[in-house]
Amino acid sequence: MQADVLKRLAATFYVDGSLSLGKAARLANVSKQDFLDFLADHNIPLNYDVDELEEDLSIVKEILQNEGGF
């Protein structure tokens, strides 16, 4: 029961942008993947904007360059 309450509270803070995915998962005391599963099970969309996409793409590009992939 308490675990579910923590997940719901964390999801509320995640949805309103108060907490990142990682911080919300920590508040809920679960892994990021488990928190993602919880969000999906409750039809809660991800907060993922263009800036985050560009940052992720930049990181992937850097990793590939370091490995000789680009």
Predicted model as a PDB file, atoms N, CA, C, CB and O in Angstrom, pLDDT in the B-factor column:
MODEL        1                                                                  
ATOM      1  N   MET A   1       0.827  -1.196   0.000  1.00 77.00           N  
ATOM      2  CA  MET A   1       0.000   0.000   0.000  1.00 77.00           C  
ATOM      3  C   MET A   1       0.871   1.260   0.000  1.00 77.00           C  
ATOM      4  CB  MET A   1      -0.941  -0.002   1.214  1.00 77.00           C  
ATOM      5  O   MET A   1       0.663   2.157  -0.817  1.00 77.00           O  
ATOM      6  N   GLN A   2       1.851   1.330   0.919  1.00 86.00           N  
ATOM      7  CA  GLN A   2       2.709   2.510   1.000  1.00 86.00           C  
ATOM      8  C   GLN A   2       3.522   2.677  -0.284  1.00 86.00           C  
ATOM      9  CB  GLN A   2       3.648   2.409   2.216  1.00 86.00           C  
ATOM     10  O   GLN A   2       3.739   3.797  -0.747  1.00 86.00           O  
ATOM     11  N   ALA A   3       3.970   1.557  -0.856  1.00 85.00           N  
ATOM     12  CA  ALA A   3       4.748   1.623  -2.093  1.00 85.00           C  
ATOM     13  C   ALA A   3       3.920   2.233  -3.215  1.00 85.00           C  
ATOM     14  CB  ALA A   3       5.243   0.225  -2.496  1.00 85.00           C  
ATOM     15  O   ALA A   3       4.435   3.026  -4.003  1.00 85.00           O  
ATOM     16  N   ASP A   4       2.645   1.873  -3.298  1.00 90.00           N  
ATOM     17  CA  ASP A   4       1.772   2.419  -4.332  1.00 90.00           C  
ATOM     18  C   ASP A   4       1.540   3.917  -4.117  1.00 90.00           C  
ATOM     19  CB  ASP A   4       0.430   1.669  -4.348  1.00 90.00           C  
ATOM     20  O   ASP A   4       1.489   4.685  -5.077  1.00 90.00           O  
ATOM     21  N   VAL A   5       1.403   4.321  -2.874  1.00 94.00           N  
ATOM     22  CA  VAL A   5       1.216   5.737  -2.563  1.00 94.00           C  
ATOM     23  C   VAL A   5       2.443   6.534  -2.991  1.00 94.00           C  
ATOM     24  CB  VAL A   5       0.944   5.935  -1.055  1.00 94.00           C  
ATOM     25  O   VAL A   5       2.310   7.618  -3.560  1.00 94.00           O  
ATOM     26  N   LEU A   6       3.631   6.009  -2.723  1.00 95.00           N  
ATOM     27  CA  LEU A   6       4.864   6.692  -3.126  1.00 95.00           C  
ATOM     28  C   LEU A   6       4.957   6.808  -4.645  1.00 95.00           C  
ATOM     29  CB  LEU A   6       6.091   5.947  -2.580  1.00 95.00           C  
ATOM     30  O   LEU A   6       5.368   7.847  -5.163  1.00 95.00           O  
ATOM     31  N   LYS A   7       4.581   5.755  -5.358  1.00 97.00           N  
ATOM     32  CA  LYS A   7       4.610   5.796  -6.823  1.00 97.00           C  
ATOM     33  C   LYS A   7       3.637   6.842  -7.356  1.00 97.00           C  
ATOM     34  CB  LYS A   7       4.271   4.415  -7.407  1.00 97.00           C  
ATOM     35  O   LYS A   7       3.969   7.589  -8.277  1.00 97.00           O  
ATOM     36  N   ARG A   8       2.443   6.897  -6.782  1.00 96.00           N  
ATOM     37  CA  ARG A   8       1.449   7.877  -7.233  1.00 96.00           C  
ATOM     38  C   ARG A   8       1.897   9.303  -6.934  1.00 96.00           C  
ATOM     39  CB  ARG A   8       0.097   7.608  -6.570  1.00 96.00           C  
ATOM     40  O   ARG A   8       1.713  10.200  -7.756  1.00 96.00           O  
ATOM     41  N   LEU A   9       2.484   9.512  -5.761  1.00 96.00           N  
ATOM     42  CA  LEU A   9       2.995  10.830  -5.411  1.00 96.00           C  
ATOM     43  C   LEU A   9       4.124  11.235  -6.356  1.00 96.00           C  
ATOM     44  CB  LEU A   9       3.483  10.849  -3.956  1.00 96.00           C  
ATOM     45  O   LEU A   9       4.155  12.357  -6.861  1.00 96.00           O  
ATOM     46  N   ALA A  10       5.040  10.311  -6.583  1.00 97.00           N  
ATOM     47  CA  ALA A  10       6.157  10.581  -7.487  1.00 97.00           C  
ATOM     48  C   ALA A  10       5.652  10.875  -8.896  1.00 97.00           C  
ATOM     49  CB  ALA A  10       7.132   9.393  -7.509  1.00 97.00           C  
ATOM     50  O   ALA A  10       6.180  11.757  -9.574  1.00 97.00           O  
ATOM     51  N   ALA A  11       4.639  10.144  -9.336  1.00 97.00           N  
ATOM     52  CA  ALA A  11       4.070  10.363 -10.668  1.00 97.00           C  
ATOM     53  C   ALA A  11       3.451  11.754 -10.765  1.00 97.00           C  
ATOM     54  CB  ALA A  11       3.014   9.287 -10.990  1.00 97.00           C  
ATOM     55  O   ALA A  11       3.563  12.417 -11.796  1.00 97.00           O  
ATOM     56  N   THR A  12       2.805  12.189  -9.703  1.00 96.00           N  
ATOM     57  CA  THR A  12       2.213  13.529  -9.687  1.00 96.00           C  
ATOM     58  C   THR A  12       3.292  14.589  -9.858  1.00 96.00           C  
ATOM     59  CB  THR A  12       1.437  13.766  -8.377  1.00 96.00           C  
ATOM     60  O   THR A  12       3.143  15.513 -10.658  1.00 96.00           O  
ATOM     61  N   PHE A  13       4.381  14.452  -9.100  1.00 96.00           N  
ATOM     62  CA  PHE A  13       5.481  15.409  -9.215  1.00 96.00           C  
ATOM     63  C   PHE A  13       6.162  15.324 -10.579  1.00 96.00           C  
ATOM     64  CB  PHE A  13       6.503  15.170  -8.109  1.00 96.00           C  
ATOM     65  O   PHE A  13       6.607  16.337 -11.118  1.00 96.00           O  
ATOM     66  N   TYR A  14       6.244  14.121 -11.133  1.00 95.00           N  
ATOM     67  CA  TYR A  14       6.845  13.947 -12.461  1.00 95.00           C  
ATOM     68  C   TYR A  14       5.981  14.629 -13.522  1.00 95.00           C  
ATOM     69  CB  TYR A  14       7.017  12.439 -12.792  1.00 95.00           C  
ATOM     70  O   TYR A  14       6.499  15.346 -14.379  1.00 95.00           O  
ATOM     71  N   VAL A  15       4.684  14.412 -13.468  1.00 94.00           N  
ATOM     72  CA  VAL A  15       3.767  14.971 -14.477  1.00 94.00           C  
ATOM     73  C   VAL A  15       3.786  16.486 -14.458  1.00 94.00           C  
ATOM     74  CB  VAL A  15       2.339  14.470 -14.244  1.00 94.00           C  
ATOM     75  O   VAL A  15       3.750  17.115 -15.516  1.00 94.00           O  
ATOM     76  N   ASP A  16       3.842  17.090 -13.265  1.00 94.00           N  
ATOM     77  CA  ASP A  16       3.821  18.564 -13.231  1.00 94.00           C  
ATOM     78  C   ASP A  16       5.195  19.179 -13.451  1.00 94.00           C  
ATOM     79  CB  ASP A  16       3.267  19.045 -11.903  1.00 94.00           C  
ATOM     80  O   ASP A  16       5.344  20.401 -13.436  1.00 94.00           O  
ATOM     81  N   GLY A  17       6.206  18.327 -13.657  1.00 91.00           N  
ATOM     82  CA  GLY A  17       7.538  18.818 -13.970  1.00 91.00           C  
ATOM     83  C   GLY A  17       8.390  19.153 -12.759  1.00 91.00           C  
ATOM     84  O   GLY A  17       9.507  19.648 -12.908  1.00 91.00           O  
ATOM     85  N   SER A  18       7.882  18.893 -11.569  1.00 92.00           N  
ATOM     86  CA  SER A  18       8.643  19.180 -10.351  1.00 92.00           C  
ATOM     87  C   SER A  18       9.835  18.248 -10.181  1.00 92.00           C  
ATOM     88  CB  SER A  18       7.740  19.077  -9.137  1.00 92.00           C  
ATOM     89  O   SER A  18      10.858  18.631  -9.614  1.00 92.00           O  
ATOM     90  N   LEU A  19       9.696  17.012 -10.680  1.00 92.00           N  
ATOM     91  CA  LEU A  19      10.764  16.022 -10.565  1.00 92.00           C  
ATOM     92  C   LEU A  19      11.076  15.420 -11.926  1.00 92.00           C  
ATOM     93  CB  LEU A  19      10.376  14.918  -9.569  1.00 92.00           C  
ATOM     94  O   LEU A  19      10.186  15.220 -12.753  1.00 92.00           O  
ATOM     95  N   SER A  20      12.346  15.137 -12.141  1.00 89.00           N  
ATOM     96  CA  SER A  20      12.765  14.405 -13.331  1.00 89.00           C  
ATOM     97  C   SER A  20      12.357  12.945 -13.173  1.00 89.00           C  
ATOM     98  CB  SER A  20      14.303  14.534 -13.563  1.00 89.00           C  
ATOM     99  O   SER A  20      11.920  12.521 -12.104  1.00 89.00           O  
ATOM    100  N   LEU A  21      12.505  12.201 -14.231  1.00 90.00           N  
ATOM    101  CA  LEU A  21      12.184  10.770 -14.182  1.00 90.00           C  
ATOM    102  C   LEU A  21      13.012  10.066 -13.116  1.00 90.00           C  
ATOM    103  CB  LEU A  21      12.423  10.115 -15.551  1.00 90.00           C  
ATOM    104  O   LEU A  21      12.481   9.302 -12.311  1.00 90.00           O  
ATOM    105  N   GLY A  22      14.320  10.328 -13.115  1.00 91.00           N  
ATOM    106  CA  GLY A  22      15.200   9.670 -12.156  1.00 91.00           C  
ATOM    107  C   GLY A  22      14.870  10.019 -10.716  1.00 91.00           C  
ATOM    108  O   GLY A  22      14.854   9.146  -9.848  1.00 91.00           O  
ATOM    109  N   LYS A  23      14.607  11.291 -10.462  1.00 93.00           N  
ATOM    110  CA  LYS A  23      14.280  11.718  -9.098  1.00 93.00           C  
ATOM    111  C   LYS A  23      12.927  11.177  -8.658  1.00 93.00           C  
ATOM    112  CB  LYS A  23      14.286  13.246  -9.001  1.00 93.00           C  
ATOM    113  O   LYS A  23      12.745  10.815  -7.496  1.00 93.00           O  
ATOM    114  N   ALA A  24      11.986  11.124  -9.581  1.00 94.00           N  
ATOM    115  CA  ALA A  24      10.675  10.561  -9.254  1.00 94.00           C  
ATOM    116  C   ALA A  24      10.799   9.070  -8.939  1.00 94.00           C  
ATOM    117  CB  ALA A  24       9.682  10.783 -10.419  1.00 94.00           C  
ATOM    118  O   ALA A  24      10.156   8.573  -8.015  1.00 94.00           O  
ATOM    119  N   ALA A  25      11.620   8.364  -9.701  1.00 94.00           N  
ATOM    120  CA  ALA A  25      11.831   6.938  -9.437  1.00 94.00           C  
ATOM    121  C   ALA A  25      12.462   6.745  -8.061  1.00 94.00           C  
ATOM    122  CB  ALA A  25      12.724   6.305 -10.531  1.00 94.00           C  
ATOM    123  O   ALA A  25      12.098   5.828  -7.324  1.00 94.00           O  
ATOM    124  N   ARG A  26      13.414   7.620  -7.722  1.00 96.00           N  
ATOM    125  CA  ARG A  26      14.043   7.538  -6.391  1.00 96.00           C  
ATOM    126  C   ARG A  26      13.026   7.795  -5.289  1.00 96.00           C  
ATOM    127  CB  ARG A  26      15.202   8.545  -6.276  1.00 96.00           C  
ATOM    128  O   ARG A  26      13.010   7.090  -4.280  1.00 96.00           O  
ATOM    129  N   LEU A  27      12.175   8.804  -5.475  1.00 96.00           N  
ATOM    130  CA  LEU A  27      11.135   9.080  -4.487  1.00 96.00           C  
ATOM    131  C   LEU A  27      10.217   7.870  -4.314  1.00 96.00           C  
ATOM    132  CB  LEU A  27      10.316  10.314  -4.900  1.00 96.00           C  
ATOM    133  O   LEU A  27       9.819   7.530  -3.199  1.00 96.00           O  
ATOM    134  N   ALA A  28       9.891   7.234  -5.428  1.00 97.00           N  
ATOM    135  CA  ALA A  28       9.021   6.054  -5.398  1.00 97.00           C  
ATOM    136  C   ALA A  28       9.754   4.817  -4.896  1.00 97.00           C  
ATOM    137  CB  ALA A  28       8.454   5.785  -6.782  1.00 97.00           C  
ATOM    138  O   ALA A  28       9.139   3.783  -4.635  1.00 97.00           O  
ATOM    139  N   ASN A  29      11.078   4.933  -4.764  1.00 96.00           N  
ATOM    140  CA  ASN A  29      11.908   3.828  -4.279  1.00 96.00           C  
ATOM    141  C   ASN A  29      11.882   2.625  -5.226  1.00 96.00           C  
ATOM    142  CB  ASN A  29      11.443   3.401  -2.894  1.00 96.00           C  
ATOM    143  O   ASN A  29      11.829   1.472  -4.800  1.00 96.00           O  
ATOM    144  N   VAL A  30      11.924   2.939  -6.541  1.00 97.00           N  
ATOM    145  CA  VAL A  30      11.954   1.893  -7.566  1.00 97.00           C  
ATOM    146  C   VAL A  30      12.991   2.275  -8.619  1.00 97.00           C  
ATOM    147  CB  VAL A  30      10.541   1.694  -8.218  1.00 97.00           C  
ATOM    148  O   VAL A  30      13.475   3.407  -8.640  1.00 97.00           O  
ATOM    149  N   SER A  31      13.325   1.343  -9.475  1.00 95.00           N  
ATOM    150  CA  SER A  31      14.246   1.625 -10.576  1.00 95.00           C  
ATOM    151  C   SER A  31      13.538   2.511 -11.605  1.00 95.00           C  
ATOM    152  CB  SER A  31      14.754   0.299 -11.237  1.00 95.00           C  
ATOM    153  O   SER A  31      12.313   2.624 -11.617  1.00 95.00           O  
ATOM    154  N   LYS A  32      14.345   3.130 -12.461  1.00 92.00           N  
ATOM    155  CA  LYS A  32      13.752   3.948 -13.531  1.00 92.00           C  
ATOM    156  C   LYS A  32      12.824   3.100 -14.391  1.00 92.00           C  
ATOM    157  CB  LYS A  32      14.854   4.589 -14.408  1.00 92.00           C  
ATOM    158  O   LYS A  32      11.732   3.538 -14.754  1.00 92.00           O  
ATOM    159  N   GLN A  33      13.262   1.881 -14.716  1.00 94.00           N  
ATOM    160  CA  GLN A  33      12.433   1.015 -15.557  1.00 94.00           C  
ATOM    161  C   GLN A  33      11.117   0.675 -14.881  1.00 94.00           C  
ATOM    162  CB  GLN A  33      13.183  -0.266 -15.901  1.00 94.00           C  
ATOM    163  O   GLN A  33      10.069   0.684 -15.526  1.00 94.00           O  
ATOM    164  N   ASP A  34      11.158   0.374 -13.585  1.00 96.00           N  
ATOM    165  CA  ASP A  34       9.917   0.075 -12.873  1.00 96.00           C  
ATOM    166  C   ASP A  34       8.991   1.286 -12.838  1.00 96.00           C  
ATOM    167  CB  ASP A  34      10.222  -0.391 -11.450  1.00 96.00           C  
ATOM    168  O   ASP A  34       7.771   1.152 -12.935  1.00 96.00           O  
ATOM    169  N   PHE A  35       9.592   2.478 -12.698  1.00 95.00           N  
ATOM    170  CA  PHE A  35       8.774   3.684 -12.694  1.00 95.00           C  
ATOM    171  C   PHE A  35       8.180   3.936 -14.077  1.00 95.00           C  
ATOM    172  CB  PHE A  35       9.603   4.895 -12.241  1.00 95.00           C  
ATOM    173  O   PHE A  35       7.022   4.335 -14.195  1.00 95.00           O  
ATOM    174  N   LEU A  36       8.974   3.701 -15.125  1.00 94.00           N  
ATOM    175  CA  LEU A  36       8.454   3.816 -16.490  1.00 94.00           C  
ATOM    176  C   LEU A  36       7.291   2.846 -16.710  1.00 94.00           C  
ATOM    177  CB  LEU A  36       9.572   3.547 -17.517  1.00 94.00           C  
ATOM    178  O   LEU A  36       6.288   3.198 -17.330  1.00 94.00           O  
ATOM    179  N   ASP A  37       7.437   1.626 -16.197  1.00 96.00           N  
ATOM    180  CA  ASP A  37       6.362   0.634 -16.314  1.00 96.00           C  
ATOM    181  C   ASP A  37       5.106   1.111 -15.586  1.00 96.00           C  
ATOM    182  CB  ASP A  37       6.819  -0.728 -15.749  1.00 96.00           C  
ATOM    183  O   ASP A  37       3.991   0.955 -16.084  1.00 96.00           O  
ATOM    184  N   PHE A  38       5.300   1.697 -14.395  1.00 97.00           N  
ATOM    185  CA  PHE A  38       4.172   2.228 -13.628  1.00 97.00           C  
ATOM    186  C   PHE A  38       3.465   3.332 -14.425  1.00 97.00           C  
ATOM    187  CB  PHE A  38       4.653   2.771 -12.255  1.00 97.00           C  
ATOM    188  O   PHE A  38       2.238   3.356 -14.509  1.00 97.00           O  
ATOM    189  N   LEU A  39       4.253   4.243 -15.006  1.00 97.00           N  
ATOM    190  CA  LEU A  39       3.668   5.311 -15.810  1.00 97.00           C  
ATOM    191  C   LEU A  39       2.874   4.742 -16.980  1.00 97.00           C  
ATOM    192  CB  LEU A  39       4.759   6.251 -16.321  1.00 97.00           C  
ATOM    193  O   LEU A  39       1.757   5.182 -17.253  1.00 97.00           O  
ATOM    194  N   ALA A  40       3.451   3.773 -17.662  1.00 96.00           N  
ATOM    195  CA  ALA A  40       2.777   3.158 -18.812  1.00 96.00           C  
ATOM    196  C   ALA A  40       1.493   2.454 -18.376  1.00 96.00           C  
ATOM    197  CB  ALA A  40       3.716   2.157 -19.518  1.00 96.00           C  
ATOM    198  O   ALA A  40       0.465   2.562 -19.044  1.00 96.00           O  
ATOM    199  N   ASP A  41       1.554   1.738 -17.263  1.00 97.00           N  
ATOM    200  CA  ASP A  41       0.375   1.023 -16.764  1.00 97.00           C  
ATOM    201  C   ASP A  41      -0.770   1.975 -16.420  1.00 97.00           C  
ATOM    202  CB  ASP A  41       0.746   0.198 -15.534  1.00 97.00           C  
ATOM    203  O   ASP A  41      -1.941   1.595 -16.454  1.00 97.00           O  
ATOM    204  N   HIS A  42      -0.413   3.221 -16.088  1.00 96.00           N  
ATOM    205  CA  HIS A  42      -1.431   4.203 -15.704  1.00 96.00           C  
ATOM    206  C   HIS A  42      -1.651   5.269 -16.790  1.00 96.00           C  
ATOM    207  CB  HIS A  42      -1.029   4.879 -14.392  1.00 96.00           C  
ATOM    208  O   HIS A  42      -2.223   6.330 -16.539  1.00 96.00           O  
ATOM    209  N   ASN A  43      -1.179   4.951 -18.001  1.00 96.00           N  
ATOM    210  CA  ASN A  43      -1.364   5.840 -19.166  1.00 96.00           C  
ATOM    211  C   ASN A  43      -0.888   7.264 -18.907  1.00 96.00           C  
ATOM    212  CB  ASN A  43      -2.829   5.870 -19.567  1.00 96.00           C  
ATOM    213  O   ASN A  43      -1.525   8.232 -19.322  1.00 96.00           O  
ATOM    214  N   ILE A  44       0.239   7.375 -18.217  1.00 95.00           N  
ATOM    215  CA  ILE A  44       0.832   8.679 -17.931  1.00 95.00           C  
ATOM    216  C   ILE A  44       1.933   8.921 -18.962  1.00 95.00           C  
ATOM    217  CB  ILE A  44       1.397   8.749 -16.459  1.00 95.00           C  
ATOM    218  O   ILE A  44       2.893   8.153 -19.037  1.00 95.00           O  
ATOM    219  N   PRO A  45       1.800   9.985 -19.756  1.00 92.00           N  
ATOM    220  CA  PRO A  45       2.795  10.238 -20.808  1.00 92.00           C  
ATOM    221  C   PRO A  45       4.134  10.687 -20.238  1.00 92.00           C  
ATOM    222  CB  PRO A  45       2.276  11.290 -21.776  1.00 92.00           C  
ATOM    223  O   PRO A  45       4.213  11.240 -19.142  1.00 92.00           O  
ATOM    224  N   LEU A  46       5.171  10.436 -21.007  1.00 90.00           N  
ATOM    225  CA  LEU A  46       6.510  10.855 -20.608  1.00 90.00           C  
ATOM    226  C   LEU A  46       6.691  12.343 -20.850  1.00 90.00           C  
ATOM    227  CB  LEU A  46       7.576  10.058 -21.367  1.00 90.00           C  
ATOM    228  O   LEU A  46       6.167  12.897 -21.816  1.00 90.00           O  
ATOM    229  N   ASN A  47       7.435  12.979 -19.967  1.00 86.00           N  
ATOM    230  CA  ASN A  47       7.853  14.367 -20.165  1.00 86.00           C  
ATOM    231  C   ASN A  47       9.179  14.307 -20.911  1.00 86.00           C  
ATOM    232  CB  ASN A  47       7.984  15.157 -18.786  1.00 86.00           C  
ATOM    233  O   ASN A  47      10.241  14.147 -20.309  1.00 86.00           O  
ATOM    234  N   TYR A  48       9.101  14.438 -22.213  1.00 79.00           N  
ATOM    235  CA  TYR A  48      10.305  14.311 -23.044  1.00 79.00           C  
ATOM    236  C   TYR A  48      10.184  15.336 -24.148  1.00 79.00           C  
ATOM    237  CB  TYR A  48      10.475  12.851 -23.629  1.00 79.00           C  
ATOM    238  O   TYR A  48       9.414  15.161 -25.093  1.00 79.00           O  
ATOM    239  N   ASP A  49      10.952  16.413 -24.024  1.00 78.00           N  
ATOM    240  CA  ASP A  49      10.821  17.480 -24.997  1.00 78.00           C  
ATOM    241  C   ASP A  49      11.982  17.472 -25.991  1.00 78.00           C  
ATOM    242  CB  ASP A  49      10.742  18.826 -24.291  1.00 78.00           C  
ATOM    243  O   ASP A  49      12.874  16.625 -25.926  1.00 78.00           O  
ATOM    244  N   VAL A  50      11.946  18.423 -26.898  1.00 81.00           N  
ATOM    245  CA  VAL A  50      12.949  18.504 -27.966  1.00 81.00           C  
ATOM    246  C   VAL A  50      14.353  18.694 -27.385  1.00 81.00           C  
ATOM    247  CB  VAL A  50      12.613  19.660 -28.933  1.00 81.00           C  
ATOM    248  O   VAL A  50      15.311  18.102 -27.883  1.00 81.00           O  
ATOM    249  N   ASP A  51      14.481  19.504 -26.351  1.00 80.00           N  
ATOM    250  CA  ASP A  51      15.798  19.721 -25.744  1.00 80.00           C  
ATOM    251  C   ASP A  51      16.391  18.421 -25.208  1.00 80.00           C  
ATOM    252  CB  ASP A  51      15.696  20.748 -24.615  1.00 80.00           C  
ATOM    253  O   ASP A  51      17.580  18.152 -25.381  1.00 80.00           O  
ATOM    254  N   GLU A  52      15.549  17.619 -24.556  1.00 78.00           N  
ATOM    255  CA  GLU A  52      16.025  16.338 -24.038  1.00 78.00           C  
ATOM    256  C   GLU A  52      16.410  15.393 -25.176  1.00 78.00           C  
ATOM    257  CB  GLU A  52      14.953  15.689 -23.153  1.00 78.00           C  
ATOM    258  O   GLU A  52      17.402  14.671 -25.075  1.00 78.00           O  
ATOM    259  N   LEU A  53      15.634  15.397 -26.250  1.00 82.00           N  
ATOM    260  CA  LEU A  53      15.964  14.575 -27.411  1.00 82.00           C  
ATOM    261  C   LEU A  53      17.299  14.987 -28.001  1.00 82.00           C  
ATOM    262  CB  LEU A  53      14.869  14.676 -28.470  1.00 82.00           C  
ATOM    263  O   LEU A  53      18.137  14.138 -28.307  1.00 82.00           O  
ATOM    264  N   GLU A  54      17.502  16.291 -28.163  1.00 86.00           N  
ATOM    265  CA  GLU A  54      18.773  16.769 -28.711  1.00 86.00           C  
ATOM    266  C   GLU A  54      19.947  16.404 -27.807  1.00 86.00           C  
ATOM    267  CB  GLU A  54      18.724  18.282 -28.913  1.00 86.00           C  
ATOM    268  O   GLU A  54      21.020  16.043 -28.289  1.00 86.00           O  
ATOM    269  N   GLU A  55      19.738  16.500 -26.503  1.00 84.00           N  
ATOM    270  CA  GLU A  55      20.801  16.118 -25.561  1.00 84.00           C  
ATOM    271  C   GLU A  55      21.115  14.628 -25.682  1.00 84.00           C  
ATOM    272  CB  GLU A  55      20.391  16.458 -24.107  1.00 84.00           C  
ATOM    273  O   GLU A  55      22.282  14.239 -25.711  1.00 84.00           O  
ATOM    274  N   ASP A  56      20.081  13.799 -25.751  1.00 86.00           N  
ATOM    275  CA  ASP A  56      20.295  12.359 -25.892  1.00 86.00           C  
ATOM    276  C   ASP A  56      21.001  12.029 -27.199  1.00 86.00           C  
ATOM    277  CB  ASP A  56      18.966  11.613 -25.817  1.00 86.00           C  
ATOM    278  O   ASP A  56      21.907  11.196 -27.223  1.00 86.00           O  
ATOM    279  N   LEU A  57      20.596  12.673 -28.276  1.00 89.00           N  
ATOM    280  CA  LEU A  57      21.244  12.435 -29.569  1.00 89.00           C  
ATOM    281  C   LEU A  57      22.705  12.860 -29.545  1.00 89.00           C  
ATOM    282  CB  LEU A  57      20.506  13.180 -30.678  1.00 89.00           C  
ATOM    283  O   LEU A  57      23.559  12.202 -30.140  1.00 89.00           O  
ATOM    284  N   SER A  58      22.987  13.948 -28.864  1.00 90.00           N  
ATOM    285  CA  SER A  58      24.364  14.419 -28.728  1.00 90.00           C  
ATOM    286  C   SER A  58      25.216  13.409 -27.965  1.00 90.00           C  
ATOM    287  CB  SER A  58      24.395  15.777 -28.019  1.00 90.00           C  
ATOM    288  O   SER A  58      26.360  13.148 -28.335  1.00 90.00           O  
ATOM    289  N   ILE A  59      24.660  12.852 -26.915  1.00 88.00           N  
ATOM    290  CA  ILE A  59      25.376  11.849 -26.120  1.00 88.00           C  
ATOM    291  C   ILE A  59      25.638  10.598 -26.943  1.00 88.00           C  
ATOM    292  CB  ILE A  59      24.581  11.492 -24.854  1.00 88.00           C  
ATOM    293  O   ILE A  59      26.737  10.044 -26.905  1.00 88.00           O  
ATOM    294  N   VAL A  60      24.632  10.152 -27.685  1.00 91.00           N  
ATOM    295  CA  VAL A  60      24.797   8.969 -28.534  1.00 91.00           C  
ATOM    296  C   VAL A  60      25.866   9.223 -29.590  1.00 91.00           C  
ATOM    297  CB  VAL A  60      23.460   8.589 -29.207  1.00 91.00           C  
ATOM    298  O   VAL A  60      26.714   8.365 -29.839  1.00 91.00           O  
ATOM    299  N   LYS A  61      25.827  10.384 -30.201  1.00 92.00           N  
ATOM    300  CA  LYS A  61      26.808  10.732 -31.229  1.00 92.00           C  
ATOM    301  C   LYS A  61      28.217  10.729 -30.640  1.00 92.00           C  
ATOM    302  CB  LYS A  61      26.486  12.111 -31.844  1.00 92.00           C  
ATOM    303  O   LYS A  61      29.152  10.218 -31.257  1.00 92.00           O  
ATOM    304  N   GLU A  62      28.365  11.300 -29.446  1.00 91.00           N  
ATOM    305  CA  GLU A  62      29.670  11.333 -28.783  1.00 91.00           C  
ATOM    306  C   GLU A  62      30.184   9.925 -28.484  1.00 91.00           C  
ATOM    307  CB  GLU A  62      29.584  12.142 -27.487  1.00 91.00           C  
ATOM    308  O   GLU A  62      31.363   9.627 -28.677  1.00 91.00           O  
ATOM    309  N   ILE A  63      29.291   9.078 -28.014  1.00 92.00           N  
ATOM    310  CA  ILE A  63      29.681   7.682 -27.724  1.00 92.00           C  
ATOM    311  C   ILE A  63      30.119   6.975 -28.994  1.00 92.00           C  
ATOM    312  CB  ILE A  63      28.512   6.908 -27.069  1.00 92.00           C  
ATOM    313  O   ILE A  63      31.135   6.280 -29.003  1.00 92.00           O  
ATOM    314  N   LEU A  64      29.353   7.153 -30.070  1.00 92.00           N  
ATOM    315  CA  LEU A  64      29.708   6.511 -31.333  1.00 92.00           C  
ATOM    316  C   LEU A  64      31.022   7.039 -31.885  1.00 92.00           C  
ATOM    317  CB  LEU A  64      28.604   6.715 -32.353  1.00 92.00           C  
ATOM    318  O   LEU A  64      31.812   6.273 -32.438  1.00 92.00           O  
ATOM    319  N   GLN A  65      31.266   8.323 -31.747  1.00 91.00           N  
ATOM    320  CA  GLN A  65      32.530   8.898 -32.207  1.00 91.00           C  
ATOM    321  C   GLN A  65      33.715   8.330 -31.419  1.00 91.00           C  
ATOM    322  CB  GLN A  65      32.495  10.430 -32.079  1.00 91.00           C  
ATOM    323  O   GLN A  65      34.775   8.058 -31.983  1.00 91.00           O  
ATOM    324  N   ASN A  66      33.524   8.160 -30.139  1.00 88.00           N  
ATOM    325  CA  ASN A  66      34.580   7.611 -29.284  1.00 88.00           C  
ATOM    326  C   ASN A  66      34.857   6.149 -29.611  1.00 88.00           C  
ATOM    327  CB  ASN A  66      34.198   7.751 -27.811  1.00 88.00           C  
ATOM    328  O   ASN A  66      35.955   5.647 -29.374  1.00 88.00           O  
ATOM    329  N   GLU A  67      33.850   5.471 -30.156  1.00 84.00           N  
ATOM    330  CA  GLU A  67      34.024   4.071 -30.509  1.00 84.00           C  
ATOM    331  C   GLU A  67      34.385   3.909 -31.988  1.00 84.00           C  
ATOM    332  CB  GLU A  67      32.755   3.287 -30.188  1.00 84.00           C  
ATOM    333  O   GLU A  67      34.514   2.787 -32.478  1.00 84.00           O  
ATOM    334  N   GLY A  68      34.545   5.020 -32.688  1.00 72.00           N  
ATOM    335  CA  GLY A  68      34.895   4.959 -34.099  1.00 72.00           C  
ATOM    336  C   GLY A  68      33.719   4.656 -35.005  1.00 72.00           C  
ATOM    337  O   GLY A  68      33.910   4.255 -36.153  1.00 72.00           O  
ATOM    338  N   GLY A  69      32.505   4.841 -34.508  1.00 56.00           N  
ATOM    339  CA  GLY A  69      31.306   4.538 -35.294  1.00 56.00           C  
ATOM    340  C   GLY A  69      30.918   5.632 -36.246  1.00 56.00           C  
ATOM    341  O   GLY A  69      30.133   5.388 -37.162  1.00 56.00           O  
ATOM    342  N   PHE A  70      31.436   6.837 -36.072  1.00 54.00           N  
ATOM    343  CA  PHE A  70      31.106   7.962 -36.952  1.00 54.00           C  
ATOM    344  C   PHE A  70      32.360   8.526 -37.548  1.00 54.00           C  
ATOM    345  CB  PHE A  70      30.343   9.053 -36.198  1.00 54.00           C  
ATOM    346  O   PHE A  70      32.300   9.483 -38.320  1.00 54.00           O  
TER     347      PHE A  70                                                      
ENDMDL                                                                          
END                                                                             
